[in-house]
Amino acid sequence: MTDDDRVFKALADPTRRFLLDLLFAREGQTLTELESAVAMTRYGVMKHLKVLEEADLVVTRRSGREKLHFLNAVPIREVHDRWIDKYTERHVAALIDLKNELESER
């Protein structure tokens, strides 16, 4: 499985996307904090976090007895640059060319 495949797999699930949104809003949350925001068991949240960690979308750091979770947006940006940006660039360039042509005809 490629890195892109892991990211797409991780982002395919709405619960995992919600966990990423929580970490975007406030980084450095514990499992207990994340668990309190979703209607699922601690084990279920741990399984989702494991998928996010395998995709490198979440990184952790120990602080005493707690394990803090942080969002890593780099893989999302890489997917955007690879799979989204290149497909929209041509259309945006065509729209800019059209705009410039229409404005020059005035």
Backbone as CSV, one residue per row, in Angstrom:
resi,resn,N_x,N_y,N_z,CA_x,CA_y,CA_z,C_x,C_y,C_z
1,MET,0.847,-1.177,0.000,0.000,0.000,0.000,0.895,1.244,0.000
2,THR,0.606,2.193,-0.886,1.409,3.414,-0.981,0.977,4.415,0.085
3,ASP,1.785,5.458,0.249,1.440,6.510,1.202,0.118,7.179,0.829
4,ASP,-0.068,7.433,-0.474,-1.330,8.036,-0.925,-2.509,7.128,-0.601
5,ASP,-2.342,5.832,-0.786,-3.413,4.881,-0.477,-3.786,4.945,0.999
6,ARG,-2.783,5.043,1.866,-3.036,5.123,3.309,-3.805,6.395,3.654
7,VAL,-3.417,7.499,3.028,-4.093,8.779,3.286,-5.534,8.715,2.799
8,PHE,-5.754,8.212,1.584,-7.115,8.104,1.070,-7.959,7.180,1.947
9,LYS,-7.377,6.071,2.383,-8.106,5.143,3.257,-8.479,5.834,4.557
10,ALA,-7.535,6.569,5.124,-7.788,7.255,6.393,-8.866,8.326,6.238
11,LEU,-8.832,9.054,5.131,-9.788,10.139,4.920,-11.162,9.641,4.466
12,ALA,-11.254,8.383,4.088,-12.519,7.832,3.594,-13.569,7.690,4.694
13,ASP,-13.145,7.646,5.930,-14.077,7.411,7.031,-14.475,8.731,7.703
14,PRO,-15.778,8.979,7.881,-16.216,10.240,8.490,-15.757,10.423,9.935
15,THR,-15.646,9.356,10.683,-15.169,9.476,12.068,-13.720,9.935,12.095
16,ARG,-12.903,9.386,11.212,-11.501,9.796,11.171,-11.369,11.250,10.728
17,ARG,-12.200,11.659,9.766,-12.177,13.068,9.347,-12.583,13.965,10.513
18,PHE,-13.563,13.522,11.299,-13.990,14.291,12.464,-12.867,14.403,13.494
19,LEU,-12.149,13.300,13.723,-11.018,13.341,14.651,-9.952,14.323,14.158
20,LEU,-9.702,14.345,12.856,-8.743,15.306,12.300,-9.233,16.735,12.503
21,ASP,-10.548,16.954,12.339,-11.110,18.288,12.582,-10.921,18.702,14.043
22,LEU,-11.103,17.758,14.941,-10.894,18.059,16.368,-9.446,18.460,16.633
23,LEU,-8.518,17.742,16.010,-7.102,18.063,16.212,-6.709,19.351,15.500
24,PHE,-7.392,19.671,14.412,-7.149,20.949,13.742,-7.586,22.097,14.649
25,ALA,-8.728,21.917,15.313,-9.263,22.944,16.205,-8.386,23.128,17.439
26,ARG,-7.867,22.013,17.981,-7.010,22.101,19.161,-6.071,20.893,19.179
27,GLU,-4.826,21.159,18.906,-3.846,20.065,18.868,-3.434,19.659,20.275
28,GLY,-2.815,18.486,20.337,-2.292,18.000,21.604,-3.350,17.415,22.515
29,GLN,-4.368,16.785,21.940,-5.430,16.198,22.746,-5.095,14.751,23.113
30,THR,-5.577,14.355,24.255,-5.385,12.980,24.719,-6.479,12.090,24.130
31,LEU,-6.288,10.799,24.262,-7.292,9.836,23.824,-8.607,10.081,24.557
32,THR,-8.545,10.361,25.837,-9.753,10.611,26.625,-10.516,11.820,26.095
33,GLU,-9.809,12.883,25.749,-10.452,14.081,25.202,-11.113,13.781,23.860
34,LEU,-10.404,13.062,23.012,-10.956,12.725,21.704,-12.148,11.784,21.839
35,GLU,-12.027,10.833,22.740,-13.100,9.862,22.963,-14.376,10.553,23.438
36,SER,-14.236,11.588,24.247,-15.418,12.270,24.786,-16.195,13.025,23.704
37,ALA,-15.578,13.253,22.553,-16.226,14.015,21.484,-16.955,13.130,20.472
38,VAL,-16.795,11.818,20.580,-17.449,10.909,19.632,-18.257,9.859,20.394
39,ALA,-19.278,9.365,19.749,-20.135,8.359,20.369,-19.629,6.969,19.999
40,MET,-18.503,6.619,20.613,-17.958,5.276,20.386,-17.042,4.922,21.549
41,THR,-16.673,3.669,21.616,-15.843,3.192,22.715,-14.410,3.708,22.577
42,ARG,-13.706,3.635,23.658,-12.293,4.011,23.682,-11.512,3.174,22.669
43,TYR,-11.822,1.897,22.629,-11.145,0.989,21.708,-11.413,1.393,20.255
44,GLY,-12.642,1.793,19.964,-12.988,2.234,18.618,-12.193,3.464,18.207
45,VAL,-12.071,4.421,19.113,-11.289,5.633,18.830,-9.821,5.266,18.633
46,MET,-9.324,4.346,19.446,-7.925,3.911,19.308,-7.679,3.294,17.931
47,LYS,-8.635,2.505,17.443,-8.491,1.891,16.114,-8.450,2.960,15.023
48,HIS,-9.293,3.966,15.137,-9.294,5.051,14.157,-7.989,5.847,14.222
49,LEU,-7.520,6.114,15.415,-6.259,6.850,15.558,-5.088,6.057,14.990
50,LYS,-5.134,4.738,15.126,-4.070,3.901,14.567,-4.018,4.040,13.045
51,VAL,-5.179,4.042,12.391,-5.222,4.218,10.930,-4.673,5.595,10.564
52,LEU,-5.047,6.621,11.331,-4.546,7.975,11.068,-3.036,8.066,11.279
53,GLU,-2.531,7.384,12.277,-1.085,7.367,12.520,-0.356,6.626,11.406
54,GLU,-0.917,5.517,10.930,-0.288,4.760,9.844,-0.226,5.580,8.561
55,ALA,-1.180,6.489,8.387,-1.188,7.374,7.225,-0.349,8.625,7.480
56,ASP,0.245,8.720,8.656,1.075,9.862,9.073,0.270,11.155,9.168
57,LEU,-1.045,11.033,9.350,-1.892,12.208,9.516,-1.960,12.663,10.966
58,VAL,-1.617,11.758,11.868,-1.567,12.068,13.293,-0.223,11.595,13.827
59,VAL,0.413,12.467,14.583,1.649,12.108,15.269,1.394,12.254,16.766
60,THR,2.118,11.484,17.537,1.905,11.501,18.982,3.190,11.871,19.700
61,ARG,2.987,12.351,20.915,4.117,12.682,21.786,3.690,12.379,23.214
62,ARG,4.561,11.756,23.938,4.288,11.450,25.344,4.587,12.686,26.193
63,SER,3.685,12.927,27.128,3.872,13.991,28.110,3.513,13.398,29.468
64,GLY,4.534,12.908,30.156,4.281,12.193,31.401,3.568,10.896,31.110
65,ARG,2.426,10.703,31.736,1.648,9.485,31.514,0.699,9.606,30.332
66,GLU,0.568,10.806,29.806,-0.388,11.031,28.715,0.285,10.937,27.351
67,LYS,-0.493,10.533,26.386,-0.058,10.501,24.998,-0.877,11.562,24.264
68,LEU,-0.200,12.573,23.746,-0.868,13.671,23.067,-0.868,13.429,21.566
69,HIS,-1.968,13.786,20.930,-2.142,13.575,19.492,-2.125,14.916,18.779
70,PHE,-1.403,14.966,17.658,-1.249,16.191,16.885,-1.549,15.911,15.419
71,LEU,-2.172,16.872,14.769,-2.456,16.782,13.342,-1.178,17.025,12.552
72,ASN,-0.951,16.202,11.537,0.129,16.413,10.577,-0.545,16.605,9.223
73,ALA,-0.631,17.838,8.765,-1.358,18.153,7.529,-0.517,17.937,6.270
74,VAL,0.747,17.614,6.409,1.625,17.463,5.248,1.111,16.401,4.272
75,PRO,0.713,15.198,4.722,0.216,14.207,3.762,-1.030,14.682,3.006
76,ILE,-1.894,15.449,3.661,-3.080,15.970,2.983,-2.654,16.954,1.903
77,ARG,-1.682,17.788,2.205,-1.189,18.747,1.211,-0.530,18.022,0.034
78,GLU,0.197,16.961,0.322,0.835,16.194,-0.750,-0.213,15.558,-1.672
79,VAL,-1.288,15.040,-1.086,-2.366,14.473,-1.887,-3.022,15.577,-2.714
80,HIS,-3.224,16.723,-2.101,-3.802,17.855,-2.831,-2.928,18.235,-4.011
81,ASP,-1.642,18.389,-3.773,-0.730,18.785,-4.847,-0.680,17.737,-5.954
82,ARG,-0.710,16.468,-5.582,-0.593,15.381,-6.552,-1.889,15.102,-7.295
83,TRP,-3.010,15.106,-6.580,-4.250,14.617,-7.167,-5.298,15.685,-7.450
84,ILE,-5.224,16.817,-6.838,-6.261,17.827,-7.034,-5.730,19.026,-7.816
85,ASP,-4.628,19.561,-7.347,-4.088,20.785,-7.932,-3.793,20.639,-9.418
86,LYS,-3.199,19.535,-9.820,-2.815,19.384,-11.222,-4.023,19.295,-12.143
87,TYR,-5.141,18.793,-11.637,-6.339,18.683,-12.460,-7.107,20.000,-12.558
88,THR,-6.963,20.849,-11.574,-7.675,22.126,-11.604,-6.853,23.228,-12.234
89,GLU,-5.542,23.076,-12.276,-4.668,24.129,-12.791,-5.010,24.505,-14.231
90,ARG,-5.239,23.524,-15.075,-5.548,23.769,-16.477,-6.842,24.569,-16.624
91,HIS,-7.849,24.227,-15.825,-9.136,24.920,-15.897,-9.014,26.360,-15.412
92,VAL,-8.264,26.556,-14.352,-8.074,27.904,-13.831,-7.321,28.749,-14.843
93,ALA,-6.287,28.186,-15.448,-5.531,28.919,-16.458,-6.422,29.289,-17.640
94,ALA,-7.306,28.382,-18.054,-8.224,28.666,-19.164,-9.187,29.781,-18.791
95,LEU,-9.679,29.779,-17.559,-10.581,30.845,-17.117,-9.878,32.201,-17.070
96,ILE,-8.650,32.215,-16.634,-7.879,33.464,-16.592,-7.638,33.973,-18.011
97,ASP,-7.290,33.065,-18.910,-7.100,33.461,-20.317,-8.388,34.034,-20.899
98,LEU,-9.526,33.384,-20.611,-10.812,33.863,-21.101,-11.134,35.245,-20.527
99,LYS,-10.900,35.403,-19.250,-11.143,36.699,-18.590,-10.311,37.790,-19.242
100,ASN,-9.011,37.507,-19.432,-8.126,38.493,-20.032,-8.565,38.835,-21.463
101,GLU,-8.995,37.825,-22.213,-9.436,38.053,-23.602,-10.700,38.894,-23.625
102,LEU,-11.658,38.583,-22.763,-12.908,39.349,-22.724,-12.669,40.790,-22.273
103,GLU,-11.795,40.982,-21.318,-11.507,42.324,-20.848,-10.752,43.151,-21.871
104,SER,-9.935,42.496,-22.682,-9.155,43.238,-23.696,-10.019,43.657,-24.872
105,GLU,-11.196,43.041,-25.035,-12.095,43.380,-26.137,-12.926,44.618,-25.851
106,ARG,-12.863,45.138,-24.679,-13.662,46.322,-24.304,-13.192,47.552,-24.979
